Amino acid sequence: MIEARNISKSFGDFRALTEVSVSIEPGRLTALLGPSGGGKSTLLRVIAGLEVPDSGEVRVEGRDVTRVPARKRRIGFVFQHYAAFTHMTVWDNVAFGLKIARTPRDQARQRVTELLDLVHLDGLARRYPAELSGGQRQRMALARALATAPGVLLLDEPFGALDAKVRQELRGWLRRLHDDMHITTIFVTHDQEEAMEIADEIVVINHGQVEQAGPPDQLYDHPANEFVMGFLGPVTRLGGELVRPHDIDVSTGRHPAASEAIVERLVSLGFTTRLEATLADGQPVTVQLTRAQAAELDIGTGDIVFLRPPHPAGAAAGLVPASRPGSARP
C-alpha cells in the first residue's frame, strides 16, 4: 500500500497541497483527477520522491520513504513528453535503465525483448524516436519505465500530447497492460472520461485538497459536492438543483412537478440529441435525449416542453456528505 499522510507543499507563496491524505491499494490503477493547477501532479511528484513535502509523510508498505531519494523507491515514471533519448534506438532506450543497473547482458536482452513484445514494438526495435508516431513513443516510454521491474508505475498526463483517436486507443491498451501485469499504477489526468474509463479508483483533487475518492461509479452517482458532480460529467440546473442532462424527463404534456420551457435548439449528435431550452425565468437548461426519445417527442424550435428533475424539488442530486477536506481513503 502507498500512503500519503497529511501532505502539505508550497512553492513560494503558492500553496499546492494542504493536509492531503490518500491511500493507494496494491495492484490497483488509481487516477488523480482534477483541473490544471489543482495539485494532482505535485502529489504524484511527492509520492515519486521528486518533491519533498513541507510536512506530512509518504509510506510504502508501511515504510516511511518521505526523504528516500526517487532512485531508491523502485518507481517507474512516464511523463507527457516522453523524455526519450533521441540519439538512441527504441531498443537502447528501453534497455537504458537495465544498463545503469548493471544487469547481466543476457538477462537484459531477454527483458527488453519481452517488453517490446508486450508493448507491440518488437518490429521497431532499431528505429529512433523521431521515426515513431506519438502513440508508439509513449508505448516505448512505458516499456522503459517497466524495464527495471518497479513496484509502482507513475504516469503524469501520459496521453496529454496525443490526438483524440490515439488517446482512445492507448487508454484501452493501458488498461489491458495493467490487467496483465497487476502493477500498482497511479496516473494524473484532467480528463474525466479517461479516468472513468480505465481507473479502479479516482481521487478528485482541487485547490490542493481532496474533494472525494472512490470507485468511478460511486463518484459519478453519489458525488460529495457540486464540484465533483460538475467535474465528472455534464450537468445542468433545474428546479434549484444540479442534475445530469440525461436524467431529466421531457414531455409535451403539463405535469404538476414539471417546469415549463421553450425549445431553443435541437442538436443531433449521432446516437444522442441535445435539447437546449429556456425556462420561464430565463434560465437555460440542457437535456440529453436518445434519438428514439427525440423522434417520439416530435418537437422543434419554439415548442413548449415540460421538464422534470430526477429528484423531488429541494433534494440533493445524489450528493453524499463530503469527507473532511484534504483527506480521503479510496
C-alpha positions as CSV (number, residue, x, y, z in Angstrom):
1,M,0.0,0.0,0.0
2,I,1.1,3.6,-0.7
3,E,0.0,6.2,1.8
4,A,0.4,9.9,1.7
5,R,-0.4,11.3,5.1
6,N,-1.2,15.0,5.8
7,I,0.9,16.2,2.9
8,S,1.4,20.0,2.5
9,K,3.6,21.6,-0.1
10,S,4.1,25.2,-1.1
11,F,6.1,26.9,-3.8
12,G,6.9,30.4,-2.6
13,D,3.5,32.0,-1.8
14,F,1.6,29.3,-3.7
15,R,0.1,26.5,-1.6
16,A,0.0,23.5,-3.9
17,L,-1.2,20.9,-1.3
18,T,-2.9,21.3,2.1
19,E,-3.0,18.4,4.5
20,V,-3.7,15.9,1.8
21,S,-4.1,12.2,2.7
22,V,-4.7,9.3,0.3
23,S,-4.2,5.6,0.4
24,I,-3.5,3.6,-2.8
25,E,-4.3,-0.1,-2.6
26,P,-1.7,-2.6,-4.0
27,G,-2.3,-3.7,-7.6
28,R,-4.9,-1.0,-8.3
29,L,-5.0,1.6,-11.1
30,T,-5.7,4.9,-9.4
31,A,-6.4,8.2,-11.2
32,L,-5.5,11.6,-9.6
33,L,-8.2,13.7,-11.4
34,G,-8.6,17.5,-11.2
35,P,-8.3,20.8,-13.0
36,S,-4.9,22.3,-14.0
37,G,-3.1,23.7,-11.0
38,G,-5.2,21.7,-8.6
39,G,-2.3,19.9,-7.0
40,K,-2.5,16.4,-8.6
41,S,0.9,16.5,-10.3
42,T,2.5,17.9,-7.2
43,L,1.1,15.0,-5.2
44,L,2.4,12.5,-7.7
45,R,5.9,14.0,-7.6
46,V,5.8,13.8,-3.8
47,I,4.9,10.2,-3.9
48,A,7.7,9.6,-6.5
49,G,10.3,11.4,-4.4
50,L,10.8,14.1,-6.9
51,E,9.5,16.7,-4.4
52,V,9.9,16.7,-0.6
53,P,6.8,17.8,1.3
54,D,6.9,20.7,3.7
55,S,5.0,18.5,6.2
56,G,3.5,15.0,6.2
57,E,4.9,11.7,5.2
58,V,4.8,9.1,2.4
59,R,4.8,5.4,3.3
60,V,5.2,2.4,1.0
61,E,4.2,-0.9,2.5
62,G,4.4,0.6,6.0
63,R,7.9,2.1,5.5
64,D,8.5,5.8,5.7
65,V,10.1,6.9,2.4
66,T,9.4,10.6,2.7
67,R,13.1,11.5,2.4
68,V,14.2,8.5,0.5
69,P,15.6,9.5,-3.0
70,A,13.5,8.7,-6.0
71,R,16.1,6.3,-7.4
72,K,15.7,4.1,-4.3
73,R,11.9,3.8,-4.3
74,R,11.6,1.2,-7.1
75,I,9.2,3.5,-9.0
76,G,8.8,3.8,-12.8
77,F,7.9,7.2,-14.3
78,V,6.2,8.1,-17.6
79,F,5.6,11.8,-18.4
80,Q,3.6,13.6,-21.0
81,H,6.5,14.4,-23.2
82,Y,8.2,11.0,-23.3
83,A,11.8,12.3,-22.3
84,A,13.2,9.9,-24.9
85,F,16.9,9.8,-25.7
86,T,16.7,10.9,-29.3
87,H,20.2,9.6,-30.3
88,M,19.3,6.1,-29.1
89,T,17.2,3.4,-30.8
90,V,14.0,2.1,-29.3
91,W,15.9,-0.9,-28.1
92,D,18.6,1.2,-26.4
93,N,16.0,3.5,-24.8
94,V,14.2,0.6,-23.2
95,A,17.5,-1.1,-22.1
96,F,18.9,2.1,-20.6
97,G,17.8,1.5,-17.0
98,L,19.0,-2.1,-17.1
99,K,22.4,-0.9,-18.3
100,I,22.6,1.6,-15.4
101,A,21.7,-1.1,-13.0
102,R,24.5,-3.3,-14.5
103,T,22.0,-6.1,-15.4
104,P,23.8,-9.1,-17.0
105,R,23.7,-8.8,-20.8
106,D,21.8,-12.0,-21.5
107,Q,19.2,-11.1,-18.8
108,A,18.8,-7.6,-20.1
109,R,18.4,-8.8,-23.7
110,Q,15.6,-11.1,-22.6
111,R,13.9,-8.4,-20.6
112,V,13.9,-5.9,-23.4
113,T,12.7,-8.5,-25.9
114,E,9.8,-9.4,-23.6
115,L,8.8,-5.7,-23.1
116,L,9.0,-4.7,-26.7
117,D,6.7,-7.7,-27.5
118,L,4.4,-6.6,-24.6
119,V,4.0,-3.1,-25.9
120,H,3.8,-4.2,-29.6
121,L,7.1,-2.6,-30.7
122,D,9.1,-5.7,-31.3
123,G,9.3,-4.9,-35.1
124,L,10.6,-1.3,-34.4
125,A,13.5,-2.0,-32.1
126,R,16.1,-0.4,-34.4
127,R,14.2,2.7,-35.1
128,Y,14.9,6.1,-33.5
129,P,12.2,8.0,-31.5
130,A,11.8,10.5,-34.4
131,E,10.8,7.7,-36.6
132,L,7.9,6.7,-34.4
133,S,4.3,8.0,-34.1
134,G,3.2,9.7,-30.8
135,G,1.5,6.6,-29.6
136,Q,4.5,4.4,-30.4
137,R,6.8,6.8,-28.5
138,Q,4.5,6.7,-25.5
139,R,4.5,2.8,-25.6
140,M,8.3,3.0,-25.7
141,A,8.3,5.2,-22.7
142,L,6.1,2.8,-20.8
143,A,8.4,-0.2,-21.7
144,R,11.4,1.8,-20.5
145,A,9.7,2.6,-17.2
146,L,8.8,-1.1,-16.7
147,A,12.3,-2.4,-17.6
148,T,13.7,-2.4,-14.1
149,A,10.6,-4.1,-12.7
150,P,9.4,-1.2,-10.5
151,G,6.9,-1.9,-7.7
152,V,4.9,1.2,-8.7
153,L,4.3,2.9,-12.0
154,L,3.5,6.6,-12.0
155,L,2.1,8.4,-15.1
156,D,1.8,12.1,-15.4
157,E,-0.7,13.1,-18.1
158,P,0.7,10.2,-20.2
159,F,-1.6,10.8,-23.2
160,G,-1.9,14.6,-23.0
161,A,0.2,15.3,-26.1
162,L,-1.7,12.9,-28.3
163,D,-4.7,13.4,-30.6
164,A,-8.1,12.1,-29.5
165,K,-8.1,8.9,-31.6
166,V,-4.6,7.8,-30.3
167,R,-5.6,8.7,-26.7
168,Q,-8.6,6.5,-27.0
169,E,-6.6,3.6,-28.3
170,L,-3.9,3.9,-25.6
171,R,-6.5,4.0,-22.8
172,G,-7.7,0.6,-23.7
173,W,-4.2,-0.6,-24.2
174,L,-3.0,0.7,-20.8
175,R,-6.0,-1.0,-19.1
176,R,-5.2,-4.3,-20.7
177,L,-1.5,-3.9,-19.8
178,H,-2.3,-3.2,-16.2
179,D,-4.7,-6.2,-16.0
180,D,-1.8,-8.4,-17.4
181,M,0.8,-7.1,-15.0
182,H,-1.1,-6.1,-11.9
183,I,1.4,-3.4,-11.1
184,T,0.3,-0.6,-8.7
185,T,-0.3,2.3,-11.0
186,I,-1.1,6.0,-10.3
187,F,-1.8,8.3,-13.2
188,V,-2.6,12.0,-13.3
189,T,-5.2,13.4,-15.7
190,H,-7.6,16.3,-16.1
191,D,-9.8,14.2,-18.5
192,Q,-12.7,12.8,-16.6
193,E,-13.7,10.4,-19.4
194,E,-10.1,9.0,-19.3
195,A,-10.3,8.5,-15.5
196,M,-13.8,7.0,-15.6
197,E,-12.8,4.6,-18.4
198,I,-9.7,3.0,-17.1
199,A,-9.3,3.6,-13.3
200,D,-10.3,1.3,-10.5
201,E,-10.3,4.3,-8.1
202,I,-10.4,8.1,-8.6
203,V,-9.1,10.7,-6.3
204,V,-10.5,14.2,-7.2
205,I,-8.1,17.0,-6.2
206,N,-8.9,20.7,-6.4
207,H,-7.2,23.7,-4.9
208,G,-4.7,21.4,-3.2
209,Q,-7.3,19.3,-1.3
210,V,-9.0,16.0,-1.9
211,E,-12.7,16.6,-2.7
212,Q,-13.6,12.9,-2.9
213,A,-12.1,9.5,-3.5
214,G,-13.7,6.1,-4.5
215,P,-14.7,3.9,-7.5
216,P,-15.8,5.8,-10.6
217,D,-19.4,4.7,-10.4
218,Q,-19.6,5.9,-6.8
219,L,-18.2,9.3,-7.6
220,Y,-20.5,9.7,-10.6
221,D,-23.7,8.5,-8.9
222,H,-23.0,9.9,-5.4
223,P,-20.7,12.9,-5.7
224,A,-19.7,14.5,-2.4
225,N,-20.4,18.1,-3.7
226,E,-21.3,20.1,-6.7
227,F,-17.6,20.4,-7.8
228,V,-17.2,16.7,-8.0
229,M,-20.5,16.3,-9.8
230,G,-19.7,19.0,-12.3
231,F,-16.2,17.7,-12.9
232,L,-17.3,14.1,-13.5
233,G,-19.7,14.6,-16.4
234,P,-22.1,17.1,-17.9
235,V,-24.5,18.9,-15.6
236,T,-27.3,21.5,-15.9
237,R,-29.5,23.2,-13.3
238,L,-33.3,22.6,-13.0
239,G,-35.6,23.3,-10.1
240,G,-32.9,24.7,-8.0
241,E,-30.6,21.7,-8.2
242,L,-27.7,20.4,-10.2
243,V,-28.7,17.4,-12.4
244,R,-27.4,15.3,-15.2
245,P,-28.9,16.2,-18.6
246,H,-29.7,12.6,-19.4
247,D,-31.7,12.2,-16.1
248,I,-34.3,14.9,-17.0
249,D,-37.7,13.7,-18.1
250,V,-39.1,15.6,-21.0
251,S,-42.8,15.6,-22.0
252,T,-45.2,17.7,-24.1
253,G,-48.0,17.4,-21.6
254,R,-48.2,19.5,-18.5
255,H,-47.3,17.9,-15.2
256,P,-47.6,19.4,-11.7
257,A,-43.9,18.7,-10.8
258,A,-42.5,19.9,-14.2
259,S,-41.1,23.2,-15.2
260,E,-42.3,24.8,-18.4
261,A,-39.6,25.6,-21.0
262,I,-39.4,26.7,-24.6
263,V,-37.2,24.7,-27.0
264,E,-34.4,26.9,-28.4
265,R,-32.4,24.3,-30.3
266,L,-32.1,20.6,-31.1
267,V,-28.6,19.3,-32.0
268,S,-28.2,15.8,-33.4
269,L,-25.0,14.1,-32.0
270,G,-25.3,10.7,-33.6
271,F,-26.9,8.4,-31.1
272,T,-28.0,11.3,-28.9
273,T,-29.8,14.6,-29.3
274,R,-29.0,17.7,-27.2
275,L,-32.1,19.7,-26.4
276,E,-31.4,23.3,-25.4
277,A,-34.3,25.1,-23.7
278,T,-35.1,28.2,-21.7
279,L,-37.3,28.2,-18.5
280,A,-39.9,30.8,-17.9
281,D,-37.5,32.7,-15.6
282,G,-34.9,32.9,-18.4
283,Q,-32.6,30.2,-17.1
284,P,-31.1,27.9,-19.8
285,V,-31.4,24.1,-19.5
286,T,-29.7,21.4,-21.4
287,V,-31.3,18.0,-21.8
288,Q,-29.7,14.8,-23.4
289,L,-32.1,12.6,-25.3
290,T,-31.6,9.4,-27.3
291,R,-32.6,9.7,-31.0
292,A,-35.6,7.5,-30.3
293,Q,-36.8,9.8,-27.5
294,A,-36.4,12.9,-29.7
295,A,-38.3,11.2,-32.5
296,E,-41.1,10.2,-30.2
297,L,-41.4,13.7,-28.7
298,D,-41.6,15.1,-32.3
299,I,-40.7,18.7,-31.1
300,G,-38.9,21.6,-32.8
301,T,-37.6,25.1,-32.1
302,G,-40.2,27.3,-30.4
303,D,-42.3,24.4,-29.0
304,I,-43.2,24.2,-25.3
305,V,-42.0,21.2,-23.3
306,F,-42.2,20.3,-19.6
307,L,-39.1,19.2,-17.7
308,R,-38.9,17.2,-14.6
309,P,-35.8,16.6,-12.5
310,P,-34.9,13.1,-11.3
311,H,-35.3,14.1,-7.7
312,P,-38.1,15.9,-5.7
313,A,-37.7,19.6,-5.5
314,G,-35.1,20.6,-3.0
315,A,-33.5,17.2,-2.8
316,A,-29.7,17.0,-3.4
317,A,-28.9,15.4,-6.8
318,G,-27.4,12.3,-5.5
319,L,-24.9,14.2,-3.4
320,V,-23.3,12.5,-0.4
321,P,-21.8,14.3,2.6
322,A,-18.3,15.5,1.8
323,S,-15.4,13.9,3.6
324,R,-13.1,16.1,5.7
325,P,-11.3,18.5,3.4
326,G,-7.8,17.3,2.4
327,S,-8.5,13.7,3.5
328,A,-9.8,10.7,1.6
329,R,-9.3,6.9,1.5
330,P,-10.2,5.3,-1.8
